[in-house]
């Protein structure tokens, strides 16, 4: 008695079906990676801003930074990373507020009052550099800038 095998046509149909199924699974799995990296790339390409000066008033504790939006996207929800050599503090901007959007080509003074935080007077006067962060693209921020005490 001879053993029967699958006909060559059925074997080809099964192999093609398995190949299509595997291709679909791999494609959908890789699609997640491509979408996430595309969002990151678009964010960092359209977001560009510069800090022209940063000043801290030792008496009032107010930190003021001049920021220019040189990119193509609106900037909003600002915060600072203030560093005094070893300690980095993240400070929320108090002006403008969270709803304000800085459009392309515009310049704005971004402010916070450091004395609202649990930071000693000595640490306020010792702030060396500051970096501005924005919620519109958390992955991007220009290099920190030296802070001038006034």
Contact map, one row per residue, 1 for C-alpha under 8 A:
111000000000000000000000000000000000000000000000000000000000000000000000000000000000000000000000000000000000000000000000000000000000000000000000000000
111100000000000000000000000000000000000000000000000000000000000000000000000000000000000000000000000000000000000000000000000000000000000000000000000000
111110000000000000000000000000000000000000000000000000000000000000000000000000000000000000000000000000000000000000000000000000000000000000000000000000
011111000000000000000000000000000000000000000000000000000000000000000000000000000000000000000000000000000000000000000000000000000000000000000000000000
001111100000000000000000000000000000000000000000000000000000000000000000000000000000000000000000000000000000000000000000000000000000000000000000000000
000111110110000000000000000000000000000000000000000000000000000000000000000000000000000000000000000000000000000000000000000000000000000000000000000000
000011111110000000000000000000000000000000000000000000000000000000000000000000000000000000000000000000000000000000000000000000000000000000000000000000
000001111111000000000000000000000000000000000000000000000000000000000000000000000000000000000000000000000000000000000000000000000000000000000000000000
000000111111100000000000000000000000000000000000000000000000000000000000000000000000000000000000000000000000000000000000000000000000000000000000000000
000001111111110000000000000000000000000000000000000000000000000000000000000000000000000000000000000000000000000000000000000000000000000000000000000000
000001111111111000000000000000000000000000000000000000000000000000000000000000000000000000000000000000000000000000000000000000000000000000000000000000
000000011111111100000000000000000000000000000000000000000000000000000000000000000000000000000000000000000000000000000000000000000000000000000000000000
000000001111111110000000000000000000000000000000000000000000000000000000000000000000000000000000000000000000000000000000000000000000000000000000000000
000000000111111111000000000000000000000000000000000000000000000000000000000000000000000000000000000000000000000000000000000000000000000000000000000000
000000000011111111100000000000000000000000000000000000000000000000000000000000000000000000000000000000000000000000000000000000000000000000000000000000
000000000001111111110000000000000000000000000000000000000000000000000000000000000000000000000000000000000000000000000000000000000000000000000000000000
000000000000111111111000000000000000000000000000000000000000000000000000000000000000000000000000000000000000000000000000000000000000000000000000000000
000000000000011111111100000000000000000000000000000000000000000000000000000000000000000000000000000000000000000000000000000000000000000000000000000000
000000000000001111111110000000000000000000000000000000000000000000000000000000000000000000000000000000000000000000000000000000000000000000000000000000
000000000000000111111111000000000000000000000000000000000000000000000000000000000000000000000000000000000000000000000000000000000000000000000000000000
000000000000000011111111100000000000000000000000000000000000000000000000000000000000000000000000000000000000000000000000000000000000000000000000000000
000000000000000001111111110000000000000000000000000000000000000000000000000000000000000000000000000000000000000000000000000000000000000000000000000000
000000000000000000111111111000000000000000000000000000000000000000000000000000000000000000000000000000000000000000000000000000000000000000000000000000
000000000000000000011111111100000000000000000000000000000000000000000000000000000000000000000000000000000000000000000000000000000000000000000000000000
000000000000000000001111111110000000000000000000000000000000000000000000000000000000000000000000000000000000000000000000000000000000000000000000000000
000000000000000000000111111111000000000000000000000000000000000000000000000000000000000000000000000000000000000000000000000000000000000000000000000000
000000000000000000000011111111100000000000000000000000000000000000000000000000000000000000000000000000000000000000000000000000000000000000000000000000
000000000000000000000001111111110000000000000000000000000000000000000000000000000000000000000000000000000000000000000000000000000000000000000000000000
000000000000000000000000111111111000000000000000000000000000000000000000000000000000000000000000000000000000000000000000000000000000000000000000000000
000000000000000000000000011111111100000000000000000000000000000000000000000000000000000000000000000000000000000000000000000000000000000000000000000000
000000000000000000000000001111111110000000000000000000000000000000000000000000000000000000000000000000000000000000000000000000000000000000000000000000
000000000000000000000000000111111111000000000000000000000000000000000000000000000000000000000000000000000000000000000000000000000000000000000000000000
000000000000000000000000000011111111100000000000000000000000000000000000000000000000000000000000000000000000000000000000000000000000000000000000000000
000000000000000000000000000001111111110000000000000000000000000000000000000000000000000000000000000000000000000000000000000000000000000000000000000000
000000000000000000000000000000111111111000000000000000000000000000000000000000000000000000000000000000000000000000000000000000000000000000000000000000
000000000000000000000000000000011111111100000000000000000000000000000000000000000000000000000000000000000000000000000000000000000000000000000000000000
000000000000000000000000000000001111111110000000000000000000000000000000000000000000000000000000000000000000000000000000000000000000000000000000000000
000000000000000000000000000000000111111111000000000000000000000000000000000000000000000000000000000000000000000000000000000000000000000000000000000000
000000000000000000000000000000000011111111100000000000000000000000000000000000000000000000000000000000000000000000000000000000000000000000000000000000
000000000000000000000000000000000001111111110000000000000000000000000000000000000000000000000000000000000000000000000000000000000000000000100000000000
000000000000000000000000000000000000111111111000000000000000000000000000000000000000000000000000000000000000000000000000000000000000000000000000000000
000000000000000000000000000000000000011111111100000000000000000000000000000000000000000000000000000000000000000000000000000000000000000000000000000000
000000000000000000000000000000000000001111111110000000000000000000000000000000000000000000000000000000000000000000000000000000000000000110100000000000
000000000000000000000000000000000000000111111111000000000000000000000000000000000000000000000000000000000000000000000000000000000000000010110000000000
000000000000000000000000000000000000000011111111000000000000000000000010000000000000000000000000000000000000000000000000000000000000000000000000000000
000000000000000000000000000000000000000001111111000000000000000000000011100000000000000000000000000000000000000000000000000000000000000000000000000000
000000000000000000000000000000000000000000111111100000000000000000000111111000000000000000000000000000000000000000000000000000000000000010010000000000
000000000000000000000000000000000000000000011111110000000000000000001111000000000000000000000000000000000000000000000000000000000000000000010100000000
000000000000000000000000000000000000000000000011111000000000000000111110000000000000000000000000000000000000000000000000000000000000000000001100000000
000000000000000000000000000000000000000000000001111100000000000000111100000000000000000000000000000000000000000000000000000000000000000000000100000000
000000000000000000000000000000000000000000000000111111000000000011110000000000000000000000000000000000000000000000000000000000000001000000000100100000
000000000000000000000000000000000000000000000000011111000000000011110000000000000000000000000000000000000000000000000000000000000000000000000000000000
000000000000000000000000000000000000000000000000001111100000000011100000000000000000000000000000000000000000000000000000000000000000000000000000111000
000000000000000000000000000000000000000000000000001111110000001111000000000000000000000000000000000000000000000000000000000000000100000000000000111100
000000000000000000000000000000000000000000000000000011111000001110000000000000000000000000000000000000000000000000000000000000000000000000000000001111
000000000000000000000000000000000000000000000000000001111100111100000000000000000000000000000000000000000000000000000000000110000000000000000000001111
000000000000000000000000000000000000000000000000000000111111111000000000000000000000000000000000000000000000000000000000000000000000000000000000000011
000000000000000000000000000000000000000000000000000000011111110000000000000000000000000000000000000000000000000000000000100110000000000000000000000011
000000000000000000000000000000000000000000000000000000001111100000000000000000000000000000000000000000000000000000000000000000000000000000000000000000
000000000000000000000000000000000000000000000000000000001111110000000000000000000000000000000000000000000000000010100000000000000000000000000000000000
000000000000000000000000000000000000000000000000000000011111111000000000000000000000000000000000000000000000000011100000000100000000000000000000000000
000000000000000000000000000000000000000000000000000000011101111100000000000000000000000000000000000000000000001111100000000000000000000000000000000000
000000000000000000000000000000000000000000000000000001111000111110000000000000000000000000000000000000000000001111000000000000000000000000000000000000
000000000000000000000000000000000000000000000000000001110000011111000000000000000000000000000000000000000000111100000000000000000000000000000000000000
000000000000000000000000000000000000000000000000001111100000001111100000000000000000000000000000000000000000111000000000000000000000000000000000000000
000000000000000000000000000000000000000000000000001111000000000111110000000000000000000000000000000000000011110000000000000000000000000000000000000000
000000000000000000000000000000000000000000000000111110000000000011111000000000000000000000000000000000000011110000000000000000000000000000000000000000
000000000000000000000000000000000000000000000000111100000000000001111100000000000000000000000000000000001111000000000000000000000000000000000000000000
000000000000000000000000000000000000000000000001110000000000000000111110011000000000000000000000000001111110000000000000000000000000000000000000000000
000000000000000000000000000000000000000000000011110000000000000000011111000000000000000000000000000000011100000000000000000000000000000000000000000000
000000000000000000000000000000000000000000001111100000000000000000001111100000000000000000000000000000011000000000000000000000000000000000000000000000
000000000000000000000000000000000000000000000111000000000000000000000111110000000000000000000000000000010000000000000000000000000000000000000000000000
000000000000000000000000000000000000000000000110000000000000000000000011111000000000000000000000000000110000000000000000000000000000000000000000000000
000000000000000000000000000000000000000000000010000000000000000000001001111100000000000000000000000011110000000000000000000000000000000100000000000000
000000000000000000000000000000000000000000000010000000000000000000001000111111000000000000000000000011100000000000000000000000000000011100000000000000
000000000000000000000000000000000000000000000000000000000000000000000000011111000000000000000000011111000000000000000000000000000000011100000000000000
000000000000000000000000000000000000000000000000000000000000000000000000001111100000000000001000111110000000000000000000000000000000011100000000000000
000000000000000000000000000000000000000000000000000000000000000000000000001111110000000000011000010000000000010000000000000000000001111000000000000000
000000000000000000000000000000000000000000000000000000000000000000000000000011111000000001111000000000000000000000000000000000000001110000000000000000
000000000000000000000000000000000000000000000000000000000000000000000000000001111100000011111000000000000000000000000000000000000111100000000000000000
000000000000000000000000000000000000000000000000000000000000000000000000000000111110000111100000000000000000000000000000000000000111100000000000000000
000000000000000000000000000000000000000000000000000000000000000000000000000000011111000111100000000000000000000000000000000000111110000000000000000000
000000000000000000000000000000000000000000000000000000000000000000000000000000001111111110000000000000000000000000000000000000111100000000000000000000
000000000000000000000000000000000000000000000000000000000000000000000000000000000111111100000000000000000000000000000000001001111000000000000000000000
000000000000000000000000000000000000000000000000000000000000000000000000000000000011111100000000000000000000000000000000000000110000000000000000000000
000000000000000000000000000000000000000000000000000000000000000000000000000000000011111100000000000000000000000000000000000000000000000000000000000000
000000000000000000000000000000000000000000000000000000000000000000000000000000000011111110000000000000000000000000000000000000000000000000000000000000
000000000000000000000000000000000000000000000000000000000000000000000000000000001111111111000000000000000000000000000000000000000000000000000000000000
000000000000000000000000000000000000000000000000000000000000000000000000000000011110001111100000000000000000000000000000000000000000000000000000000000
000000000000000000000000000000000000000000000000000000000000000000000000000000111100000111110000000000000000000000000000000000000000000000000000000000
000000000000000000000000000000000000000000000000000000000000000000000000000000111100000011111000000000000000000101001000000000000000000000000000000000
000000000000000000000000000000000000000000000000000000000000000000000000000001110000000001111100000000000000000100000000000000000000000000000000000000
000000000000000000000000000000000000000000000000000000000000000000000000000011110000000000111111100000000000011100000000000000000000000000000000000000
000000000000000000000000000000000000000000000000000000000000000000000000000000000000000000011111100000000000011110000000000000000000000000000000000000
000000000000000000000000000000000000000000000000000000000000000000000000000000000000000000001111100000000000111100000000000000000000000000000000000000
000000000000000000000000000000000000000000000000000000000000000000000000000000000000000000001111110100000000011000000000000000000000000000000000000000
000000000000000000000000000000000000000000000000000000000000000000000000000010000000000000001111111100000000000000000000000000000000000000000000000000
000000000000000000000000000000000000000000000000000000000000000000000000000111000000000000000001111100000000000000000000000000000000000000000000000000
000000000000000000000000000000000000000000000000000000000000000000000000000110000000000000000000111110000000000000000000000000000000000000000000000000
000000000000000000000000000000000000000000000000000000000000000000000000000110000000000000000001111111000000000000000000000000000000000000000000000000
000000000000000000000000000000000000000000000000000000000000000000000000011110000000000000000000001111100000000000000000000000000000000000000000000000
000000000000000000000000000000000000000000000000000000000000000000001000011100000000000000000000000111110111000000000000000000000000000000000000000000
000000000000000000000000000000000000000000000000000000000000000000001000111000000000000000000000000011111100000000000000000000000000000000000000000000
000000000000000000000000000000000000000000000000000000000000000000001111110000000000000000000000000001111100000000000000000000000000000000000000000000
000000000000000000000000000000000000000000000000000000000000000000011110000000000000000000000000000000111110000000000000000000000000000000000000000000
000000000000000000000000000000000000000000000000000000000000000000011100000000000000000000000000000001111111000000000000000000000000000000000000000000
000000000000000000000000000000000000000000000000000000000000000001111000000000000000000000000000000001001111100000000000000000000000000000000000000000
000000000000000000000000000000000000000000000000000000000000000001110000000000000000000000000000000001000111110000000000000000000000000000000000000000
000000000000000000000000000000000000000000000000000000000000000111100000000000000000000000000010000000000011111000000000000000000000000000000000000000
000000000000000000000000000000000000000000000000000000000000000111100000000001000000000000001111000000000001111100000000000000000000000000000000000000
000000000000000000000000000000000000000000000000000000000000011110000000000000000000000000001111000000000000111110000000000000000000000000000000000000
000000000000000000000000000000000000000000000000000000000000011100000000000000000000000000111110000000000000011111000000000000000000000000000000000000
000000000000000000000000000000000000000000000000000000000001111000000000000000000000000000000100000000000000001111111000000000000000000000000000000000
000000000000000000000000000000000000000000000000000000000000111000000000000000000000000000100000000000000000000111111010000100000000000000000000000000
000000000000000000000000000000000000000000000000000000000001110000000000000000000000000000000000000000000000000011111110100100000000000000000000000000
000000000000000000000000000000000000000000000000000000000000000000000000000000000000000000000000000000000000000011111100000000000000000000000000000000
000000000000000000000000000000000000000000000000000000000000000000000000000000000000000000100000000000000000000011111110000000000000000000000000000000
000000000000000000000000000000000000000000000000000000000000000000000000000000000000000000000000000000000000000000111111000000000000000000000000000000
000000000000000000000000000000000000000000000000000000000000000000000000000000000000000000000000000000000000000001101111101100000000000000000000000000
000000000000000000000000000000000000000000000000000000000000000000000000000000000000000000000000000000000000000000000111111100000000000000000000000000
000000000000000000000000000000000000000000000000000000000100000000000000000000000000000000000000000000000000000000100011111110000000000000000000000000
000000000000000000000000000000000000000000000000000000000000000000000000000000000000000000000000000000000000000000000001111111000000000000000000000000
000000000000000000000000000000000000000000000000000000000000000000000000000000000001000000000000000000000000000000000011111111100000000000000000000000
000000000000000000000000000000000000000000000000000000010100100000000000000000000000000000000000000000000000000001100011111111100000000000000000000000
000000000000000000000000000000000000000000000000000000010100000000000000000000000000000000000000000000000000000000000000111111100000000000000000000010
000000000000000000000000000000000000000000000000000000000000000000000000000000000001000000000000000000000000000000000000011111110000000000000000000000
000000000000000000000000000000000000000000000000000000000000000000000000000000000111100000000000000000000000000000000000001111111100000000000000001000
000000000000000000000000000000000000000000000000000000000000000000000000000000000111100000000000000000000000000000000000000001111100000000000000011000
000000000000000000000000000000000000000000000000000000000000000000000000000000000111000000000000000000000000000000000000000000111110000000000001111000
000000000000000000000000000000000000000000000000000001000000000000000000000000011110000000000000000000000000000000000000000000111111000000000001111000
000000000000000000000000000000000000000000000000000000000000000000000000000000011100000000000000000000000000000000000000000000001111100000001111100000
000000000000000000000000000000000000000000000000001000000000000000000000000001111000000000000000000000000000000000000000000000000111110000001101000000
000000000000000000000000000000000000000000000000000000000000000000000000000001111000000000000000000000000000000000000000000000000011111001011000000000
000000000000000000000000000000000000000000000000000000000000000000000000001111100000000000000000000000000000000000000000000000000001111111001000000000
000000000000000000000000000000000000000000000000000000000000000000000000001111000000000000000000000000000000000000000000000000000000111111000000000000
000000000000000000000000000000000000000000100000000000000000000000000000011110000000000000000000000000000000000000000000000000000000011111000000000000
000000000000000000000000000000000000000000110010000000000000000000000000000000000000000000000000000000000000000000000000000000000000011111110000000000
000000000000000000000000000000000000000000000000000000000000000000000000000000000000000000000000000000000000000000000000000000000000111111111000000000
000000000000000000000000000000000000000100110000000000000000000000000000000000000000000000000000000000000000000000000000000000000000000011111000000000
000000000000000000000000000000000000000000010011000000000000000000000000000000000000000000000000000000000000000000000000000000000000100011111100000000
000000000000000000000000000000000000000000000000100000000000000000000000000000000000000000000000000000000000000000000000000000000011110001111110000000
000000000000000000000000000000000000000000000001111000000000000000000000000000000000000000000000000000000000000000000000000000000011000000011111000000
000000000000000000000000000000000000000000000000000000000000000000000000000000000000000000000000000000000000000000000000000000000010000000001111100000
000000000000000000000000000000000000000000000000000000000000000000000000000000000000000000000000000000000000000000000000000000001111000000000111110000
000000000000000000000000000000000000000000000000001011000000000000000000000000000000000000000000000000000000000000000000000000001110000000000011111000
000000000000000000000000000000000000000000000000000011000000000000000000000000000000000000000000000000000000000000000000000000011100000000000001111100
000000000000000000000000000000000000000000000000000011110000000000000000000000000000000000000000000000000000000000000000000000111100000000000000111110
000000000000000000000000000000000000000000000000000001110000000000000000000000000000000000000000000000000000000000000000000000000000000000000000011111
000000000000000000000000000000000000000000000000000000111100000000000000000000000000000000000000000000000000000000000000000010000000000000000000001111
000000000000000000000000000000000000000000000000000000111100000000000000000000000000000000000000000000000000000000000000000000000000000000000000000111
